[in-house]
Amino acid sequence: MLDGGLRTARILAHVMSTNRAPEPRPETSPWVFSTREMGRRPGTMRTVARSVPGPGTERADEAIGLVGVLAVPPGSPVELDLRLESVSEGVYVSGTASAHLEGECSRCLDELGEDLEVRIEELFAYPDSVTEETTDEDEIPRVVDDRVDLEQTVRDTIVLELPLAPLCSDDCPGLCPECGGRRADLGPDHRHETLDPRWAALRERLPSD
C-alpha cells in the first residue's frame, strides 16, 4: 500500500495525463451501467457482475495500469462485482474489480504478472443535485442519461494500488552494471576486472609476453 501523500500525487498525475470527463460512451459499452430502473429513489439498489475486456495499451490514456510498468493486457478480462445504490445526491457504486496485470521487473527486466483486486467506492452525482452544482466534473463523475460509466473509476483505482517499481521477487539482485547479465544467473563469483585508467595507458605501452 502507498502512503497518503504518494497515493495522492500518483492519482493526480494520472488524472492530469488522462481525461476524467470523456465524451459519454454508448449504452452498449460494457463499462456503462444503467440506473434507470432505480429512478432517483434513495435506498433503491441493484447488484451487477460483469467481465469486461481490458482496452489496449497503445495509448496511456486508454490503458488500465501504467504502460511500461504494469498494466492489464489488451483483451484480458476485468471482473466487476458491484452494487449500485441510489442516494439523495446520486448513485453510489461500491464493490470490487479484479484483473491480471503484466509488466516487467524494475531490476532485472524479466516479464512478470500480478493478480490484483481493488475496492471500488465512487459517487456519481445526479443532474441538478447540490453535489453537481458544487463540484467540477473532474472531481466527482456524473450520472449521464440514467447511466454511470465505470471505466475511469476502475482505471484510477487500479493505478493507486500499483507499485512504483514492480519486482519479480523482493530479493531480486537485478542486472550487472558492467555486462548487463542477470545477477541471479551469473552467480556470486561473477566479477569484472576494474583497472585504473591511469594504469590502462601504461599497460598499452608495455610489451606483451
C-alpha positions as CSV (number, residue, x, y, z in Angstrom):
1,M,0.0,0.0,0.0
2,L,1.1,3.5,-0.7
3,D,1.2,6.3,1.9
4,G,-1.4,9.1,1.5
5,G,0.9,11.7,0.0
6,L,2.3,9.3,-2.6
7,R,-1.1,7.9,-3.4
8,T,-2.5,11.4,-4.0
9,A,0.5,12.5,-6.1
10,R,0.2,9.4,-8.3
11,I,-3.5,9.7,-8.9
12,L,-3.3,13.5,-9.6
13,A,-0.5,12.8,-12.1
14,H,-2.5,10.1,-13.7
15,V,-5.7,12.0,-13.9
16,M,-3.9,15.1,-15.4
17,S,-2.5,12.8,-18.1
18,T,-5.9,11.4,-19.0
19,N,-9.4,12.8,-19.3
20,R,-11.6,12.2,-16.3
21,A,-14.7,13.5,-18.2
22,P,-14.6,12.0,-21.7
23,E,-17.4,12.0,-24.2
24,P,-20.2,9.8,-22.9
25,R,-19.8,6.2,-24.1
26,P,-22.7,4.4,-25.8
27,E,-25.1,2.4,-23.7
28,T,-23.7,-0.7,-25.3
29,S,-20.2,-0.2,-23.8
30,P,-19.5,-2.9,-21.2
31,W,-18.3,-0.2,-18.8
32,V,-21.6,1.5,-18.8
33,F,-24.4,0.5,-16.3
34,S,-28.0,1.7,-16.5
35,T,-29.6,3.3,-13.3
36,R,-32.9,3.9,-15.0
37,E,-34.8,1.1,-13.1
38,M,-33.7,2.6,-9.7
39,G,-35.1,6.1,-10.5
40,R,-34.0,8.6,-8.0
41,R,-35.4,6.8,-5.0
42,P,-32.8,6.8,-2.2
43,G,-32.2,3.3,-0.8
44,T,-33.0,1.5,-4.1
45,M,-30.1,-0.7,-5.2
46,R,-29.1,-3.4,-7.6
47,T,-26.1,-5.7,-7.8
48,V,-24.2,-6.5,-11.0
49,A,-21.4,-8.8,-12.0
50,R,-19.7,-8.4,-15.4
51,S,-16.5,-9.4,-17.2
52,V,-15.1,-6.5,-19.3
53,P,-12.2,-6.9,-21.7
54,G,-9.3,-4.7,-21.0
55,P,-8.6,-1.9,-23.5
56,G,-5.4,-1.6,-25.5
57,T,-2.1,-0.3,-24.2
58,E,-1.0,1.7,-27.2
59,R,-2.2,4.9,-25.6
60,A,-1.5,5.7,-21.9
61,D,-5.0,7.3,-21.6
62,E,-6.7,4.1,-22.6
63,A,-4.6,1.5,-20.7
64,I,-5.7,0.2,-17.3
65,G,-2.5,0.5,-15.3
66,L,0.8,2.1,-16.0
67,V,2.1,1.5,-19.5
68,G,5.7,0.2,-19.4
69,V,5.4,-0.7,-15.7
70,L,2.4,-2.9,-15.0
71,A,-0.9,-2.9,-16.9
72,V,-3.9,-5.0,-17.9
73,P,-3.1,-6.7,-21.3
74,P,-5.4,-5.9,-24.2
75,G,-8.5,-8.1,-24.1
76,S,-7.6,-9.6,-20.6
77,P,-10.8,-9.6,-18.5
78,V,-11.5,-7.1,-15.7
79,E,-14.0,-8.8,-13.4
80,L,-16.5,-6.4,-11.8
81,D,-18.6,-7.3,-8.8
82,L,-20.6,-4.2,-7.9
83,R,-23.5,-2.7,-6.0
84,L,-25.3,0.4,-7.4
85,E,-27.3,2.3,-4.7
86,S,-29.4,5.3,-5.2
87,V,-28.7,8.0,-2.6
88,S,-30.0,11.6,-2.3
89,E,-27.2,13.1,-4.3
90,G,-26.6,10.4,-6.9
91,V,-25.7,6.8,-7.4
92,Y,-23.1,5.3,-5.0
93,V,-21.2,2.4,-6.6
94,S,-19.3,0.0,-4.4
95,G,-17.7,-3.4,-4.9
96,T,-14.5,-4.9,-6.4
97,A,-12.6,-5.0,-9.6
98,S,-10.2,-7.8,-10.3
99,A,-7.7,-8.1,-13.1
100,H,-4.4,-9.8,-14.2
101,L,-1.6,-7.3,-15.0
102,E,1.6,-7.8,-16.8
103,G,4.8,-5.8,-16.9
104,E,8.5,-6.2,-16.2
105,C,10.7,-6.3,-13.1
106,S,12.2,-2.9,-12.5
107,R,15.6,-4.5,-11.5
108,C,16.2,-7.4,-13.9
109,L,13.7,-6.5,-16.6
110,D,12.2,-10.0,-16.6
111,E,8.5,-10.3,-17.5
112,L,6.2,-10.6,-14.6
113,G,2.5,-10.9,-13.9
114,E,0.3,-10.0,-10.9
115,D,-3.3,-10.6,-10.0
116,L,-4.9,-7.6,-8.4
117,E,-8.3,-7.0,-6.7
118,V,-9.2,-3.4,-5.8
119,R,-12.1,-1.9,-3.8
120,I,-14.4,0.4,-5.8
121,E,-16.2,3.2,-4.0
122,E,-17.5,6.1,-6.1
123,L,-20.4,8.6,-6.0
124,F,-21.9,9.6,-9.4
125,A,-23.7,12.9,-9.0
126,Y,-27.3,13.3,-10.2
127,P,-28.0,16.1,-12.6
128,D,-29.2,19.3,-10.8
129,S,-28.1,17.9,-7.4
130,V,-26.2,20.0,-4.9
131,T,-23.1,17.8,-5.5
132,E,-23.2,18.6,-9.2
133,E,-23.6,22.3,-8.6
134,T,-20.8,22.5,-6.1
135,T,-18.1,20.2,-7.7
136,D,-16.3,20.0,-11.0
137,E,-16.9,17.1,-13.3
138,D,-13.2,16.0,-12.9
139,E,-13.7,15.8,-9.2
140,I,-17.0,13.8,-9.0
141,P,-18.3,11.8,-12.0
142,R,-21.9,12.3,-13.2
143,V,-24.9,10.2,-13.9
144,V,-25.5,10.9,-17.6
145,D,-28.8,9.9,-19.2
146,D,-29.5,7.5,-16.3
147,R,-26.2,5.7,-16.8
148,V,-22.9,5.5,-15.0
149,D,-19.5,4.9,-16.7
150,L,-17.1,2.9,-14.6
151,E,-14.0,2.8,-16.8
152,Q,-12.2,5.8,-15.5
153,T,-13.1,4.9,-11.9
154,V,-11.7,1.4,-12.3
155,R,-8.6,2.8,-14.1
156,D,-7.8,5.3,-11.4
157,T,-8.4,2.9,-8.5
158,I,-6.1,0.3,-10.0
159,V,-3.3,2.8,-10.7
160,L,-3.4,3.8,-7.0
161,E,-2.6,0.2,-5.9
162,L,0.3,-0.4,-8.3
163,P,3.9,-0.4,-7.0
164,L,6.2,2.3,-8.4
165,A,8.8,-0.3,-9.1
166,P,7.4,-3.8,-9.5
167,L,9.8,-6.7,-8.7
168,C,9.8,-10.3,-9.7
169,S,10.9,-11.0,-6.1
170,D,11.7,-8.8,-3.1
171,D,15.4,-10.0,-3.2
172,C,15.9,-9.7,-7.0
173,P,19.6,-8.8,-7.4
174,G,19.0,-7.0,-10.7
175,L,21.5,-6.7,-13.6
176,C,25.2,-6.5,-13.7
177,P,26.1,-2.8,-14.5
178,E,29.1,-3.9,-16.5
179,C,27.8,-6.6,-18.8
180,G,24.0,-6.4,-18.3
181,G,23.6,-10.0,-17.3
182,R,21.1,-11.1,-14.7
183,R,22.9,-11.4,-11.5
184,A,20.7,-14.3,-10.4
185,D,22.1,-16.3,-13.4
186,L,25.7,-15.1,-13.1
187,G,26.4,-16.5,-9.7
188,P,28.1,-15.0,-6.6
189,D,31.6,-15.3,-8.1
190,H,30.8,-13.1,-11.2
191,R,33.4,-10.2,-11.4
192,H,34.8,-7.8,-13.9
193,E,38.3,-6.6,-13.8
194,T,38.5,-2.9,-12.9
195,L,41.6,-1.1,-14.0
196,D,42.5,2.4,-13.0
197,P,42.5,4.4,-16.3
198,R,46.0,5.8,-15.5
199,W,47.4,2.3,-15.4
200,A,45.5,1.4,-18.5
201,A,47.6,3.8,-20.6
202,L,50.8,2.4,-19.1
203,R,49.7,-1.2,-19.9
204,E,49.2,-0.3,-23.6
205,R,52.9,0.8,-23.8
206,L,54.3,-2.3,-22.1
207,P,55.4,-5.1,-24.4
208,S,53.1,-8.2,-24.2
209,D,54.6,-11.6,-23.3
